[in-house]
Amino acid sequence: MEKVNIVIAGPRGRMGREAVKLVHETENYHLAAVVDRKNDGGLLSDFDGFLGLDVPVYSNIEECFQKTDANILIDLTTPAVGMFHTKTALTYGVRPVVGTTGFTKEDLKELENLCKEKGLGCVIAPNFAVGAILMMKFAQLAGKYFDDVEIIELHHDQKLDAPSGTAVKTAELIAEVRESKQQGHPQEEEVIPGARGANYDGMHIHSVRLPGLIAHQQVMFGSAGQTLTIRHDSYNRASFMSGVKLAVDTALKVDTLVYGLENIIE
């Protein structure tokens, strides 16, 4: 079985550490290098928790691709650098798998065009948990029958973006099948600004940030005399790794941009 040479950007983060473990333990995967702002020119084993992993560390992603025969980039960094890393990977003929959120519609269009130009696959996933993807699919199905819906996403207090990419993607999927409607009383007034959360096509999205949480979301639908709640909970980062592997294997097969694992899961 041919080895897949993988570069991980953001190896010291909670998700990054799980991704390093996934690549290290998967038979046909090979961790070729990592990209990190610290320890440029050193080894991954120089960081705590990576004993025995003598993998080169680069701070400059272009230098990494110039010196490494990489097939895949797994990017688990921040919205501030995710777009740059993704574009750079495609420019160097490397297929990106991206768990960073914050991409705009314009960003996605630019990346889609670059994928077509290069003939490369790219998978961007607001959420790698397979259960979360099913939650979004179920919510889209329910959106055909319930006009009123609110999304509550709950994450750890170190998350940088709000609302989460998963919440936004859920709202987008529901909007595809739901007739646009401004929910609530027409004369509703926020006594404290922001009390009703973000507004997406009339749907409200609420973001909770607390220590002790990992990644959770519930989608609440309501109609006369009934409510329907669809909820998913990730209790640790290992829950995301089956989706990361699915994304890597898919990126190797396709030659276009895939935004969201719901487009992979049948």
Backbone hydrogen bonds, N-H to C=O, Kabsch-Sander energy under -0.5 kcal/mol:
donor,donor_aa,acceptor,acceptor_aa,energy
4,V,28,N,-2.7
5,N,3,K,-0.6
6,I,4,V,-0.6
6,I,30,H,-3.1
7,V,72,I,-2.7
8,I,33,A,-1.6
9,A,7,V,-0.5
9,A,74,I,-2.7
10,G,8,I,-0.6
10,G,35,V,-2.3
13,G,10,G,-1.0
17,R,13,G,-2.7
18,E,14,R,-1.3
19,A,15,M,-2.3
20,V,16,G,-2.5
21,K,17,R,-1.9
22,L,18,E,-2.4
23,V,19,A,-2.7
24,H,20,V,-2.6
25,E,21,K,-2.0
26,T,22,L,-1.0
26,T,23,V,-0.6
27,E,25,E,-0.5
29,Y,26,T,-1.7
30,H,4,V,-2.7
32,A,6,I,-2.2
32,A,30,H,-1.0
33,A,6,I,-1.1
34,V,56,P,-2.1
35,V,8,I,-2.4
36,D,34,V,-0.5
36,D,58,Y,-2.4
41,G,57,V,-2.6
42,G,39,N,-2.5
44,L,55,V,-2.8
45,S,53,L,-1.1
46,D,43,L,-1.8
47,F,44,L,-1.9
50,F,47,F,-1.4
53,L,50,F,-2.1
54,D,52,G,-1.3
55,V,53,L,-2.2
57,V,42,G,-2.0
58,Y,34,V,-2.4
61,I,59,S,-0.7
64,C,60,N,-2.0
65,F,61,I,-2.1
66,Q,62,E,-2.1
67,K,63,E,-1.7
68,T,64,C,-1.0
70,A,68,T,-1.8
71,N,5,N,-2.9
72,I,5,N,-2.0
73,L,95,R,-2.2
74,I,7,V,-3.1
74,I,72,I,-0.5
75,D,73,L,-0.7
75,D,97,V,-2.6
76,L,9,A,-2.5
76,L,74,I,-0.6
81,V,78,T,-1.2
82,G,78,T,-2.1
83,M,79,P,-0.7
85,H,81,V,-2.6
86,T,82,G,-2.2
87,K,83,M,-2.5
88,T,84,F,-2.4
89,A,85,H,-2.4
90,L,86,T,-2.2
91,T,87,K,-2.2
92,Y,88,T,-1.7
93,G,90,L,-1.5
94,V,89,A,-3.0
95,R,71,N,-2.5
97,V,73,L,-3.3
98,V,123,V,-3.0
99,G,75,D,-2.8
108,L,104,T,-2.5
109,K,105,K,-2.0
110,E,106,E,-2.2
111,L,107,D,-2.5
112,E,108,L,-2.5
113,N,109,K,-2.2
114,L,110,E,-1.9
115,C,111,L,-2.5
116,K,112,E,-2.0
117,E,113,N,-2.3
118,K,114,L,-2.3
119,G,115,C,-1.9
120,L,115,C,-1.7
121,G,251,A,-0.5
122,C,256,T,-2.0
123,V,96,P,-2.4
124,I,122,C,-0.5
124,I,258,V,-2.8
125,A,98,V,-2.9
125,A,123,V,-0.5
130,V,239,S,-0.5
133,I,129,A,-1.8
134,L,130,V,-2.2
135,M,131,G,-2.2
136,M,132,A,-2.0
137,K,133,I,-2.3
138,F,134,L,-3.0
139,A,135,M,-2.2
140,Q,136,M,-2.2
141,L,137,K,-2.0
142,A,138,F,-2.4
143,G,139,A,-1.9
144,K,140,Q,-0.5
144,K,141,L,-1.2
145,Y,142,A,-1.9
146,F,142,A,-1.6
148,D,222,G,-0.7
149,V,147,D,-0.5
150,E,220,M,-2.3
151,I,204,H,-2.7
152,I,218,Q,-2.8
153,E,151,I,-0.5
153,E,206,H,-2.8
154,L,216,H,-2.9
155,H,208,V,-2.6
156,H,214,I,-1.3
159,K,156,H,-1.4
168,V,164,S,-2.2
169,K,165,G,-2.6
170,T,166,T,-2.5
171,A,167,A,-2.3
172,E,168,V,-2.4
173,L,169,K,-2.4
174,I,170,T,-2.3
175,A,171,A,-2.5
176,E,172,E,-1.1
177,V,173,L,-0.5
177,V,174,I,-1.5
178,R,174,I,-1.6
181,K,201,D,-1.1
183,Q,181,K,-0.8
183,Q,202,G,-1.3
188,E,185,H,-2.2
191,V,189,E,-0.8
195,A,192,I,-1.9
197,G,194,G,-1.7
198,A,205,I,-2.5
200,Y,198,A,-0.5
200,Y,203,M,-3.1
201,D,199,N,-0.5
203,M,200,Y,-2.4
204,H,149,V,-0.9
205,I,198,A,-2.3
206,H,151,I,-3.1
208,V,153,E,-2.7
210,L,155,H,-2.0
213,L,210,L,-1.4
215,A,234,S,-1.3
216,H,154,L,-2.3
217,Q,232,H,-2.3
218,Q,152,I,-2.6
219,V,230,I,-2.9
220,M,150,E,-3.0
220,M,218,Q,-0.5
221,F,219,V,-0.5
221,F,228,L,-3.3
222,G,148,D,-2.0
223,S,226,Q,-2.4
226,Q,223,S,-2.2
228,L,221,F,-2.2
230,I,219,V,-2.3
232,H,217,Q,-2.5
234,S,215,A,-2.8
235,Y,233,D,-0.5
239,S,236,N,-1.3
240,F,237,R,-1.8
241,M,238,A,-1.2
244,V,240,F,-1.7
245,K,241,M,-2.5
246,L,242,S,-1.9
247,A,243,G,-2.3
248,V,244,V,-2.5
249,D,245,K,-2.5
250,T,246,L,-1.8
251,A,247,A,-2.7
252,L,248,V,-1.5
253,K,250,T,-1.5
254,V,250,T,-1.8
258,V,122,C,-3.2
259,Y,257,L,-0.5
260,G,124,I,-2.9
260,G,258,V,-0.7
263,N,260,G,-1.7
264,I,261,L,-2.1
265,I,261,L,-2.6
